[in-house]
């Protein structure tokens, strides 16, 4: 079966909310999940969006309320207020996902899907600094990876180039934000469209 490709920011709140569900759907339908961490600093302005910090306060407030409501709906624990570690460097946590995917694709051990989730959860559930090497080493080890080795790969020129390439590919595909899911050529934006993703997978399975 063709894979499901997921484009997301490793600091994305709604990517966190949707991650376990897209993993569940991929496994239920026998699809591999391809992770494409991307930089919203590239995607948002290129697709005509407004950076979150530049939005009207009413829109920011609504987005936060929506996040809390969806978290309750999905039964996903979240921080009670905007995490102090919300903003920060992207290179290391994004690169860690890229490096882990390379390890798995080359036959190495480790749970890539779980690692991606734990990075998102560390921020949005626990308000930890996901750019801290010690935090990432801990998460990597819990998911069956060699943390220091993975970090070395994460900051490699190849891994960082892949993150940039993911971002430009997202723009070319019409991705407008995080998370977005690509299934059989169809693009779905937002974890609130996962019921459409599920329907598409069901149609494909029945075909």
C-alpha positions as MATLAB code, in Angstrom:
seq = 'XXXXXXXXXXXXXXXXXXXXXXXXXXXXXXXXXXXXXXXXXXXXXXXXXXXXXXXXXXXXXXXXXXXXXXXXXXXXXXXXXXXXXXXXXXXXXXXXXXXXXXXXXXXXXXXXXXXXXXXXXXXXXXXXXXXXXXXXXXXXXXXXXXXXXXXXXXXXXXXXXXXXXXXXXXXXXXXXXXXXXXXXXXXXXXXXXXXXXXXXXXXXXXX';
ca = [
       0.000    0.000    0.000;
       1.249    3.538   -0.700;
       2.341    5.455    2.400;
       0.627    8.290    4.202;
       2.804   11.397    4.263;
       2.430   13.787    7.154;
       3.793   17.330    6.982;
       4.029   19.074   10.340;
       5.968   21.393   12.595;
       7.601   19.704   15.594;
       6.309   22.670   17.608;
       2.788   22.355   16.197;
       0.006   22.197   18.791;
      -2.538   20.620   16.454;
       0.085   18.219   15.094;
       0.325   16.965   18.669;
      -3.430   16.511   18.959;
      -3.691   14.584   15.693;
      -0.557   12.486   15.873;
      -1.848    9.424   17.688;
      -4.905    9.273   15.433;
      -2.951    9.431   12.170;
      -0.640    6.717   13.512;
      -3.659    4.599   14.407;
      -5.217    5.064   10.974;
      -1.968    4.280    9.184;
      -1.510    1.046   11.112;
      -5.156    0.048   10.786;
      -4.937    0.365    7.001;
      -1.481   -1.168    6.629;
       0.115    2.097    5.515;
       3.578    3.312    6.378;
       3.660    6.820    7.836;
       6.273    9.060    6.220;
       7.273   11.970    8.436;
       8.119   15.300    6.822;
       8.933   17.842    9.510;
       8.763   21.276    7.945;
       9.425   24.917    8.798;
       6.341   27.095    9.054;
       8.658   30.083    8.659;
       8.894   28.982    5.015;
       5.410   27.558    4.465;
       3.248   30.260    6.053;
       4.518   33.339    4.168;
       4.845   31.427    0.891;
       1.190   30.401    1.019;
      -0.244   33.756    2.032;
      -0.699   33.044    5.722;
      -0.225   35.342    8.694;
       2.351   34.420   11.307;
       0.683   33.425   14.587;
       2.268   36.236   16.614;
       0.957   38.779   14.072;
      -2.669   37.702   14.294;
      -5.374   39.771   15.958;
      -5.703   38.900   19.679;
      -9.252   37.643   19.083;
      -7.942   35.091   16.573;
      -5.162   34.004   18.910;
      -7.652   33.589   21.751;
     -10.004   31.556   19.562;
      -7.167   29.307   18.395;
      -6.157   28.588   21.984;
      -9.758   27.824   23.003;
     -10.102   25.568   19.970;
      -6.915   23.744   20.942;
      -8.237   23.118   24.462;
     -11.623   21.939   23.188;
     -10.067   19.549   20.688;
      -7.708   18.219   23.355;
     -10.681   17.437   25.585;
     -12.534   15.867   22.654;
      -9.604   13.609   21.784;
      -8.763   12.895   25.414;
      -5.216   14.194   24.956;
      -3.605   15.901   27.972;
      -2.306   19.414   27.327;
      -0.784   22.302   29.249;
      -3.388   24.667   30.748;
      -1.852   27.754   29.133;
       0.504   28.705   26.328;
       3.754   26.872   27.154;
       6.785   28.954   27.997;
       8.770   26.770   25.568;
       6.311   27.302   22.690;
       8.855   29.128   20.538;
      12.450   28.104   20.058;
      15.014   26.576   17.712;
      13.685   24.090   15.161;
      16.910   22.600   13.806;
      17.587   19.936   16.425;
      14.075   18.579   17.154;
      13.117   18.590   13.463;
      16.418   16.999   12.525;
      15.944   14.316   15.154;
      12.797   13.096   13.394;
      14.606   13.117   10.044;
      17.579   11.216   11.480;
      15.313    8.676   13.184;
      13.459    8.067    9.942;
      16.765    7.452    8.198;
      17.726    4.942   10.888;
      14.448    3.047   10.539;
      14.512    3.094    6.742;
      18.040    1.667    6.768;
      16.920   -1.254    8.931;
      17.838    0.110   12.343;
      15.710   -0.198   15.445;
      13.550    2.402   17.133;
       9.943    3.603   17.113;
       9.819    6.621   14.805;
       6.097    7.290   15.210;
       6.426    7.289   18.980;
       9.488    9.543   18.917;
       7.650   12.149   16.853;
       4.773   11.999   19.318;
       7.026   12.252   22.369;
       8.718   15.369   20.994;
       5.337   17.014   20.425;
       4.053   15.848   23.809;
       7.148   17.054   25.624;
       6.185   20.574   24.555;
       2.385   20.564   24.594;
       1.780   18.164   27.483;
       4.832   18.807   29.671;
       6.145   22.235   28.574;
       9.711   20.973   28.217;
      12.413   22.533   26.074;
      12.508   20.354   22.964;
      15.700   22.050   21.789;
      17.537   20.799   24.900;
      19.901   17.934   23.966;
      19.339   16.241   27.339;
      15.568   16.224   26.829;
      15.907   14.823   23.309;
      18.402   12.152   24.416;
      15.894   11.018   27.026;
      13.044   10.873   24.518;
      15.174    9.086   21.930;
      16.276    6.442   24.424;
      12.681    5.849   25.519;
      11.807    5.149   21.873;
      14.681    2.731   21.285;
      17.203    5.067   19.634;
      20.746    6.064   20.504;
      20.195    9.673   21.534;
      23.673   11.161   21.014;
      24.088    9.368   17.678;
      20.677   10.548   16.576;
      21.489   14.135   17.548;
      24.669   14.019   15.508;
      22.646   12.939   12.492;
      19.984   15.538   13.236;
      22.387   18.431   12.842;
      24.072   17.042    9.745;
      23.970   19.055    6.550;
      21.911   16.324    4.891;
      19.246   16.290    7.607;
      18.902   20.064    7.637;
      18.697   20.122    3.839;
      15.893   17.557    4.024;
      13.908   19.766    6.404;
      14.218   22.685    3.984;
      13.269   20.414    1.082;
      10.214   19.186    2.995;
       9.159   22.800    3.517;
       9.476   23.724   -0.148;
       7.737   20.501   -1.203;
       4.886   21.399    1.139;
       4.530   24.800   -0.534;
       4.500   23.185   -3.982;
       1.800   20.739   -2.895;
      -0.376   23.487   -1.461;
       0.161   22.717    2.215;
      -0.940   25.751    4.218;
      -0.189   24.630    7.761;
       0.576   21.943   10.311;
      -0.438   19.171   10.299;
      -1.274   18.198    6.735;
      -1.751   14.659    5.440;
      -1.179   13.385    1.915;
      -3.074   10.206    1.014;
      -3.157    8.819   -2.527;
      -2.552   12.277   -3.974;
      -5.249   13.977   -1.868;
      -4.201   16.604    0.671;
      -5.987   17.143    3.985;
      -5.112   20.105    6.210;
      -5.616   19.962    9.952;
      -6.203   17.296   12.562;
      -9.864   18.307   12.482;
     -10.055   16.721    8.999;
      -8.916   13.298   10.168;
     -12.430   11.937    9.738;
     -12.058   12.805    6.024;
      -8.692   11.036    6.055;
     -10.333    7.963    7.539;
     -13.087    8.022    4.914;
     -10.503    8.284    2.131;
      -8.605    5.307    3.512;
     -11.802    3.296    3.771;
     -12.700    4.078    0.166;
      -9.247    3.051   -0.965;
      -9.462   -0.215    0.956;
     -12.854   -0.996   -0.588;
     -11.757   -0.244   -4.149;
];
